[in-house]
Amino acid sequence: MAPCIYTSNTHLSQDDNSRFRYMNLFPDRISRTHITKTSNSSSLDGDDDDVWIKMLKEAQSDVEQESILSSYYYSSITSHRSLASALANILSVKLSTLTLPSSTLFELFTSVLQESPEIMESVKRDLIAAKERDPACLSYVHCFLSFKGFLACQSHRIAHKLWTQDRKILALLIQNRVSEAFAVDIHPGAKIGRGVLLDHATGVVIGETAVVGDNVSILHGVTLGGTGKQCGDRHPKIGDGVLIGAGSCILGNITIGEGAKVGSGSVVLKDVPPRTTAVGNPARLIGGKENPKRVDKIPGLTMDQTSYLTEWSDYVI
């Protein structure tokens, strides 16, 4: 772990590195470092933010419980003046290689985040989504440091920005590193909304022309893919508030309507109307095509994956 922690500080100033070494010697003093933002913060810092303030408090509490984590938390969170800086740091560490150093990635990620405040707003919404929807999420810090679905999604946001700037080689490089590091493969051309939860995330594949709306929850093993080798617009469009169960395949330029639900293991080849549930291989609508049963609550927020079974399935154990 020590080499990883040291690498993450290659981009810090001499004063920051000195303070980092000092805090290693006196880990009990970490709680008094960078808890408030300094007046001369850079444009990357932005305004004081509730999520970031909560993360700093959570980090302080975690270190008080486990002092062995003081150096890790300092280099990852409390040494930074903003959520954007901390994000650029952790992504640069996670995605770096021997020939692609974290310092190079940190500078790249920082420059993108500085010019893209909309990305940081999405980051905050994604953190809130994980905290509210995933009962396994202990805190914002837990998600920020440990949830590879969250980290993969934020890496994609940076890659997508580069893609739209016609810096496609860099964007594809980030996609490749995300696939290797997190086992999540999202083409940088794909458009992803805010408040998105990639739960567990292993094996998620999202194609180039796919669109994912706001407040969508996607579980592991989901594919938003094409149907062959066609070019052009060839991937699914996922509406706001959709829930996609584990292992589902949604193929082709089809639309999953707002507030719809796709059951685990389904293969969806046709449009799914808003507020309906599609299950099976090939997927069919619960209640039938002519009069499908409507979903009352937004499944992307409730994470309800099984309620439809009580009125539809005769499956028993």
Secondary structure, 3 states (H helix, E strand, C coil): CHHHHHHCCCCCCHHHHHHHHHHHHCHHHHHHCCCCCCCCCCCCCCCCCHHHHHHHHHHHHHHHHCHHHHHHHHHHHHCCCCHHHHHHHHHHHHHCCCCCCHHHHHHHHHHHHHCCHHHHHHHHHHHHHHHHHCCCCCCHHHHHHHCHHHHHHHHHHHHHHHHHCCCHHHHHHHHHHHHHHHCCEECCCCEECCCCEEECCCCCEECCCCEECCCCEEECCCEEECCCCCCCCCCCEECCCCEECCCCEEECCCEECCCCEECCCCEECCCECCCCEEECCCCEECCCCCCCCCCCCCHHHHCCCCCCHHHHCCCCC
